[in-house]
Every structure is written in C-alpha cells, then in structure tokens.
Amino acid sequence: MNRDNAIKRLHQRQSPWDILIIGGGATGVGIAMDAASRGLDVLLLEQADFGKGTSSRSTKLVHGGVRYLEQGNITLVRDALRERSLLRANAPHLVHDMPFLIPCKNRWERFFYGVGLKVYDFLAAGNNFGRSHGVSNKETLTHIPVLKSTASKGGVIYHDGQFDDTRLLINMATTATDHGACLINYASVDALTKDSLGDLDGVIAKDHESGEQWTIRAKCIVNAAGPFCDSVRALDDAGDEKMLSTSQGVHIVLPRHFFPGDTAMIVPKTSDGRVIFIIPWHDHAVIGTTDTPIETPTLEPTAKAEEIQFLLDTTAEYLADAPTHDDILSVFVGIRPLVKGDKSARTASLSRDHTIRVSTSGLVTITGGKWTTVRKMAEDCVDRVVREKYLSAKPCITQSMHLHGFIESSSVRSDSRSYYGSDLKSIEQLESESPDLAKLLHTSLTIRGSDVVWAVRHEMARTIEDVLARRTRSLFLNAQAALDIAYEVAQLMATELNRDQAWIDEQLGDFRSVAQNYLPKKSQ
C-alpha cells in the first residue's frame, strides 16, 4: 500500500473503472477486496483515513449477536456465526476464540440463558469455537475473581470471537491492493457526474494533501460511506429520504487489573436496552457500549458525561473494585448506521441486517450490517453490481481467501505483536537493521519506532493520528500516553515522508485536538 503509487495509477487510467467505491471503512474495503479478487478494476476513495469512523470504534467482537436471538432474528444470527468462523479461518492472527460469562442471579436465569445459548451453539454447529455450559457460583469466581459475590449465583459460559478491528481493516486493504485494487485515503468525493441520460458516470474528487481536483469516470459507483451514506445519496438526489437512524456507542478503557483473566463478561440487561460487555483487549479492559440516538454523524463523535457515568455505574454493580473517572485511560465513541424500518424509536432495537439500494441514476448504496458480516455484505454488493452493470467477473472466492498477514493458527504468537501475522518477521528484520527502532516509545504502551516506520512505508499512514489511533491502538488504549509520544512519532514520520518542522508542528496541533476526545472527562 503506497499512496503515491495509487495516485500515479489514477492519473494513468484512461478507461472508466469498473467500480468506484466511496468510503474506506470495513464495508468499502471489503467490497474492494471482493471485487478485485474477481478481476474487476476497482478504485476506492476515503475522505479521511481507512477506518477513521465506525470501523475503528467497535466493541472488538466477531460475534453472532446473542441479543438478536431474543429479538427472534435467527437468520441474522446464523449467518453471522457462519461468517465468524470464516473470518477466524482466514485471519487467525487477528481473530480468536474468547469465553464469555453471563452472571445469573438465580436458577431461572441460568436456565433461560442456558437454553438460549444452546440454540446459539446449534446455529453455530460445525464451526471452530467452544460450546456453552453452565457454571456454579464457585466456578464463576474462578473465571472472574473480581466479580462481586452478590452479583451472581452462578452463570453461563459461551464462546464468541474477539479481534482488532482496524488491524483487520488494514490487512483487508492490503489484500485488496495485492489483488489489484487502487485505494486512496484523504480523498473526498465532492460531486457525482451524470451522462446525457441522467445515469451516473463518475465523480469529482479532491486530494486533501495536494488540493488537486480529480474528475474520475466509472461504470458503477458504490456508496459505502457508513454513517455518512445519506450525505452521498444527497449528491445524487437532494430530495431522497434518509435511510439511516444513527446512534452512538461509548466505550471506556481501564487498566487490566480491574478485569484480569481471559474470560470476558456480558451484562445482558441494562437500562438503555443494550447489553454491556467487559472485555480483555491488548492487556487492558474495554467496557461498552451505550446507545444514544444522535441527529448528525461526525468524524469525531464525543462521549457525553452521562454515558461515561452509565458505564461506570453499571460496572460498579458487578466488579468488587469499582472504577472511577480517574481510572479511565481512554474513551472512544462509535456511530452506528442503522437502517430505518422499525417503528420503535429505540435504536437498540433497529435491525443490523445490511441493505442494498440502487437509485434511478444507478448509485448503489450499501449500509447497515456489522463487522462480523462484512465479507457477506461485500459479496452481496458485488453480485448486485455485476448484475446491474453487466460486468464480467469471476465467482466470489473470499469465503476461503486468506487475508494478508495470514499464518497457520498453530504458529500464531502469544506476544503483544501477534496481530502482524506474517509481517512480523519483516518488522523484526527492520529492527535488527536499526536497533533504535526496537525500543518502546512509552512504558505504558507496546508501540516501537519500527511500528511507526512500517505503518508509513507499507500501510499508508499519513498522520500522527493514523499511526497512534489505527495502525497501532495507542490512542484507544491510553490517550495521555499517546500524547506523550506524539512528537517522537511525528519526527519518525517526517523522516519517512520527507516533511519539515512546519509539518511536524501542524501535525502535533491536529493530534492534540483529536486526542481531547479520547481523554476521560474529569469527575464532576
């Protein structure tokens, strides 16, 4: 992945692209990967960085969706469980099995959840994850020793998947590039162009780095802009009714000692209609998520004080050592693009099924869904495009296509950098050639200078935020620690990108502004 090379390809292109994708989140990159692997000519444009929005701000789960069973959406759960297995098989360096405990207050709850999770197991029959089983009160405390003794009378253990969302996204983007797709970040689509019959035939886009404007032709334009897909649809037809109802979910990150061990926990009933997860992740504990309806999606959503307090209060009901505001290391907020179609005003009950719509002019919009089902979403979308535009394409191969970084599951390392998969050897070679790059940049984080250099050279990182938020997860894990090393990261990047001190100063200002959204709000 090299941005300069991608722009050179764009300039050299004489004929229309088969597919032009707007949006570089999970859905857009998934479509690029699927389409390129079928032999189609693909261009993807992302207004910011890959995964800048929702795709980097998930609850870090590859799951069937236990709560959708209660809603009766068996098809969604079954399909998601199947995709969960495929994803683990294709990216074992990023997706792994994790046991989850549901603490129960009485025997009835243990029976109720136990039966439901046997259905979950049945729908997942033949996959590569563990099976559910009941546990006594004593066994519950063995799994989660920090659980309050009054919080449960036993429980149920079931298994789901955990992953690192933007590391997976970058591997998907690299896989798409390996198959011939052209992906460019920091390039926004400002207008759609149409032919004399009113059919879409291209876009007008802007390179945010150079300021250059591009007029690009394409046979099909796919709107995969996530929470911003209604804005893209408005470029096609300003009178279109909005498809989405958006809400935001807040997560807080705590030191690992608040939740040690390798078993996650799910609180199935909360006052806002959602479940809450407490999950070990990158040697920290992630707690989330809330569900607060919002009017307008933004690239940098911010947590409300009451949302953070809700998570702290709920956690305090279950953990013996209740965390406070001062214990929070980072706060991150994701926006859910939920498709309208439910009379309920509560976004927690809206469908997570994906929707594909084709406008009169030919704009293909895909939205909804969730991380776990991205591969299937992409397959369905490319199938639709091929039919609509009569394109010549090979059959879909992503069900069994190994993602970039793939190594056999038996070879996956257990250290803090296992998420690099097969790339780790090259990074360690880089460190052996330049030993200074092997040094940790901060005692509270695992990031090294080699991670920064690798992100710039091979993963299209262009800003401090790209490196500290998405190529590594430093900002998500410890916002203050990320701020502490921002200048050193900027210096390393400036050397790689041939930038001057003015660029460093501008970058530091931008990053400090963004990082404020991740710093926990002070106690009232």
N, C-alpha and C positions, 0 to 999 in steps of 0.2 A: 504494500500500500504506500503509494507515493503521490502526494497531491500535485506536484509539478508535472509529473508524468501523466496524470489523469487529465489535467488541463491541456497538455500538449495533444493528447488523444482527441479531446473535444474539439480543439481548433483544426485538427487534421481531418475530421469527419466530414465527408462530402454528402453522403446519403442520409436519409432520416434514420434515427434509432428505432428499433422495433418497439421498445418500451422505455419511456422516461418516467421514473418514479420520483414523486415529491415526498420527502420525509425519510430521514435516516435513523429511525428508531427500529425496534425489533421487527415490526411488520414490514416496513420498507426494505430493510436489509434482507429479511427472509425472502421477500419476493425477488430481489435482485439475485440472490443466491440460487433460488429455484429456476428462474428464467435463464440465467447464464448457463447453468448446468444442463439446460435443454438445448443450448446452442443459439439462443436469441441474443441480439445486440442490445445491451442494457446500459442505461445511464441513470444514476441516482444523484439527486441534489438534496442536500440538507442545509437548512438555514443557519444552524449553529454547528455543534459537534454531534457526532454519532452518539445517540443515547442521551443527549442533553436533557430531554424531558422525561416522560414517564418510564422509559425503558431502563433508566439507571436507578430508579427510585422505588423499586418493587419491594415486597417483603422477602425476597430471596428464596422463593419456594417454587419448585416444579411439582405441581400437585393436581390431583383430580378435582379438588374442591369439595371438601367434606360438607360444607354448609349447603351446597347445591343439591345434595341428596335430600335434605329436609324440604327443599323447595320442589322436589319431585322431578328435577331436570336430569333424569337418568342418562339421556343421550349425551349431554354435555360432559357429565362425569365419566362415562365410559370412554368417550373419545379422548378426553384429557388424560385419563390413565394410560391409554394406549400411547399417546404422544410422550408422556412422561418416560415410558420405557424406551422408546426410540431415541429420545434425547440423551438418556443415560448411556445407551449403547454407542451413540455417535460422538459423544463428548464426555467420556468417563473421567477426564482430568478436571472437569468443571461441575459435573452433576453426580451427587452421591446420595445414598440411602440415609435417612435420618429417622430415628424413632421419635414419636410424639406422644406425650402423655395428656390425656383428658382427666383432670381430677374430678372425682364424683363425690357428692355429699351423702349419698345413700345408695342402697342396693338397687332401687328403681332406676336411678341414673346410670349405674353400671350396666344394668340390663338393657336399658334404652340405647345407650351409645354402643354397647357391645354388639347388639343386633344390627344396628345401622352400619357399623364398621365391618361386620361380616358381609354385608351387601357390597360394601366398598371393596373388600377382598375378592368377592365373587366377580365383580365387574373388572377387576384387575387380573383375573385368572391368567396364569402363564407368564406373567411379567417377572422382572428381576428385583422386586422389592420384598421386604419382610411382610409377615402377616400379623393381624391384630390379635390381641389376647388381653384378658382381664388381669389385674394385679391387685394384691392385697394392700392394705394401708402400709404395712412394713415394707413391701416391695416398692410401693410408690415413693417412699422416702429414700430408698436405695437409689432409685433413678434420679430423683431431685431432692437432695438432702436439705436444700434451703427452703423447701416448701413448708408453710405454716402447718402445724399439726392439726389446727382447726379447719384447714382449707379443704380437706378431703377425708373420705373414709374408703380409700382405695381408688382405683381408676381403671382406665382402659388405655393400652398402648397400641398405636397403629403406626404405619410407616408411610412416609412420603419422601419427596426429593428436595434437596437443597442445592443451590448453585450461586454463582456470582454473575449477576445479570449483565453488566457491561463487559466483563471479560468474555462472556459468551458472545455478546454482540460483536466485539472486535474480531473474535475468531470467525464468526459468520461473515463479517465484512471482508476479511482476508480470504475466506473460502470463495466468496463471490468474485473477488478480484482474481484469484487463481484460475477461475473458470472464464475469465474474460470480461467481467462487468467493469464499468467505469464509475467509481464512487468519488464524489467531491463534497467535502464539508465546507461550511462557511460560504455557501452559495444559495441565495434565496430566489424563489420563483415569484416574480412581481406581477406577471400578467400571463394570460393564456392567449394564444393566437388561433384564429379560425380561417378556414378557406372560404371561397365564394358561396359554398352551400351551407355554411354555418357549422361545419364539422371541425373539431379541434385538430390542429396540425402541428402544434409546437408551443413553446413558451418563450418568454423573455425573462432572463435571469440575471442576477448580479453577483459578481465575485466580491465578497466583503473584504478581502485582503487588498486587492488591487483597485477596486472601484470599477472595474471593467464590466460592461454590459454585454450579455450574450443573447443572440437570437438562435434558438435551437429547434430543429424540426424533429418530429417523432410520429410514428404511426399510431401509437397509443400512449395516453398519459394516465398514470395511476396515482391517485391521491391517497397516500398512506401517511398523512400528517398527524395521526393520532388525535389528541385533543383539539388540534388546530384544523381539522379536516373541513369544518364548516366555513372557515375563512377561505380555504382553497376553492370550495364549492361556490362561494360568493364571487370569485373571479370568473367563474363560468356563467353563473346566473345569479345576479344580486338579489333576485326575488325568491330564491329557494328557501323553503322552510328548513330550520335547523334540524339536524339528525340527532344531535347529542344532548345528553344531560350530564354535566360534569360535576364531579365531587373531588375533594382532596383527601388524601390519607396521610397522616403524620406518623413518623417513626422516631423513636429516641434510641440512642446508643449508650450503653453503660459499660463500665469496666467488667471484666469477666468474673470477678469474684462475687458479683451479685447473682450470677447464674452459672456455676461451674458444671462440669459433666458434659456428656454428649447427647443427652436427651432433651428435646425441645418440649414446650408446653403450649397447649391451646386452651383458652378460656372461651367456651362455646356460646355463652350468653352474656352480652353486655347491654348497657342501657341505650346504645346508639344503633342496635340492630346488627352489629357485626360481631365477628369473633376477634379475639386478640391472641396474637402469638408472642411467645418469648423464646427466642432462638439464639443458640450459639452461632457466631459467624465471625470468621477471621480473628479468633481469640478475643472477641467482645460479645456482648449480649445486645440483640436488637429486639425492641418491643414495639409492636404496632398491629393493627393500624386503625385510625379513626375514620369516620365517614361524615364529611361536612360538605353539603352542596355549595357550589360556587357559581357565580354568574359568568365570569370571563376567565378562561385559562391563560396563564402566563408561563414564560420560560423559567421564571424563578418564583414559584409559589412559596409563601411563608406560613409558618405554623402560628396558630392563634394560641394565646396563653392558656385558654380553657381546654384546648385539645391536648396540650402537653400535660396539664393537670389531670385530665381524664385518664391518660395512660399511667401516670404516677399513682393516682388513686386506685385504679383497677389492679395494678401490680402490687400495691401495698396490701390488698386483700389476700394475696397468695404467698408472697415472699416474706420470710421471717425478718430479713433485713430490708426494710422498705427504703427504696432510693428516694432522694430529694432532688430538687432542681440543681443543686450544686454538684451532684454526682453525674449529671448528663455530660457526655463528651461531645455529642453531635446530635443534631436534629435534621432529618431530611423529609421532604414532602413530595408526594407524587400525585398527579392528576389522573383520574380515571375517565376515559372516553366511553361512556355507557350509552348504548343505543336506546333511544326513546321507543316506547311501545308498551309500557307498563303504566297502568292508571295510577299506581302508587306514587306518592310524592317522595318516597324514601329511596335515595339512590342505591342503598344497600340491597334493595330487592330487584333492581333492574338486571336484565339478562347480561351475561358475559359472552353469549354467542356472538360470533362475528357476522357482519352484514356486508354484502357487496351490492352496490347500486351503480347503474350506468345511466348517465344523463342523456338528454336528446342529442347533445353535441358529441357524445362519446367519452366524456370523462368517467373513468372507472374509480369509484370511491370504495375503499375497504376500511372498516373501522369496527370497534368493539373487540371482542376476544380477550385473550390474556397471554402472558409469556409462554405458558406451557403448550398452547395450541398454535404457536406462530408458524411452525412448519406446515401444518394442515391449512392454515389460513392462506399461506403463500401458494400452496399447491392449488387450492380452490380458485384463487385470484388469477394465477397464470392460466389455468384451464379456461376460465371465463374470457380472458383477453385473447387467447388463441382462437376461441370460437367466434368472438365478436369481430376480430380483425382478420380472420382467415390467415393467421400466421403459420408458417411451417416450423414445427417444434418437435423435439424428441419427447418421449414419455418422461414423466417425473421420476427422478432417481433419489430424491432426498430422504426417503424412508431409511435407506441403508447407506447414505453417504457420510463418511467420516468428516468431521469438521477439522479445520486447521488446528494443529496442536495435538491431534489425537495420538494417544498411546494406549496400549493394551491396559485394561483396568488393573491387572496384576502388577503393572510397572509404575502405577501412579504413586508418587512420593507423598509422604505424610507431612512434609515441612510446609512452611508458610508460602512458598512459591510454587506449589504443585500446580496451580492454575495455568502456568505457562505451558504445561504439557511438553511436547517435543521441542518447543522453542527454548526451553530452559538450558539445554546444552550449549546453544549459541550464546545465550546471555552469560553463562559461566565462562565461556571462551573469551568473551569481551572483557570480563573481569580479570581473567588471567593475563590478558594483554595489557590492561590498565588497572592495576591493583587498587588504585584510589577509588575506582568506581564500585568496588565491592563493599565499601564502608557504609554502614547505616547512616542515614541522614538525620535520624531522630531516635532517641532511645525508646520512645513510646510507639514507634511505627516500624514496619518491616521494609520500607522503601529504601533502595540504594541508588547511587548515581547511575548504575547500569540500567535500572528500570526507566530512568528519565531518558537516557540516550537511546535505548531500544524503542521507547514509545515514539520518539521523534523520527528515528530512522525507518521504522518498519510499521508503525501503527497510526500514522498521520496525525499525531498530536501537534497542535499548533499554538496552544496557550498553556499557561501555568495550570489553569483550571482543568484542561483536558487531561493533563498528567496526574494531578492530585485528586481529581474527582472521579475520573472514569478509566484511565489506563492503570492507575493504582487506585485504591479506595480510601486513600489517606484522609480526605476531607470528610468522607462519610463516617469514618471511624473515630477521628479525633480532630475537630475543627481547629482548635488552638495549636496543636502540634503541626498541622498542615500550614498554618500561618507562619509558624516559627521557621519553617524550612523553605518558604516561598522564594526568598531571594536566592538561595543556593540553587534551587531548581531553575529559576529564571536564568542564572548565569550558565548553567549547563545547556539549557535550550538555546540561548543566544549563540553559543559557540557552534552548536549543530546547525542552526538556521541562518547563521551569519547575520545576526542582528546586533544593533548597537545599544548603548546605555539608555538612550531615549526609549527604545522598545522595552527594555527591562523595567524602566520606571513606569511606563504606561501599563504594562502587564501587572505589576505589583498593585497599582491602584485598582485595576479591574478585579483582580483576585480578592483583594481585601474587601471590596464591595460585595462580591458574591458570597464570600465566607461568612459575612454577618448573618446571612440567612440560616447558616448551619450552627452558629453558636447558640447555646441554650439561653433562653430568656432568664433574666435574674428573678429570684424569688420576690414575690410582691410583699 
